[in-house]
Amino acid sequence: MTNNVNRAVALRITQLLKEKNITQYRLAINSGLNHSTIKNIINETVKDNMLSTVILIADGFGMTVSQFLDSPLFLEENLNI
């Protein structure tokens, strides 16, 4: 099954929230983003996620962007680009 990049980012955030047992609100605080931004990304109402936003989200999880993107969700064959 292929996903677009926005869907892959939303799925990865949801996965990491569960793995790290933190809430969307906590992620927002940790990343310095508004809670509504996190919610909109997860609900896929954001049309194009900016790399700068993904960097802040990765930082909010206490990881690098490389670690955030280290998921089968982001393999080329799994993305509809």
CORVEN-V270009 format. One record per backbone hydrogen bond with DSSP energy under -1.0 kcal/mol. NH is the residue of the N-H (numbers start at 1). CO is the residue of the C=O. Records with the same first field share a line. If there is no record, write none. Layout:
NH = CO + CO
//
This chain:
3 = 78
8 = 4
9 = 5
10 = 6
11 = 7
12 = 8
13 = 9
14 = 10
15 = 11
16 = 12
17 = 13
18 = 14
19 = 15
20 = 16
22 = 17
27 = 23
28 = 24
29 = 25
30 = 26
31 = 27
32 = 28
33 = 28
38 = 34
39 = 35
40 = 36
41 = 37
42 = 38
43 = 39
44 = 41
45 = 40
54 = 50
55 = 51
56 = 52
57 = 53
58 = 54
59 = 55
60 = 56
61 = 57
62 = 59
63 = 58
68 = 64
69 = 65
71 = 69
74 = 71
75 = 72
78 = 75
79 = 76
80 = 3
//
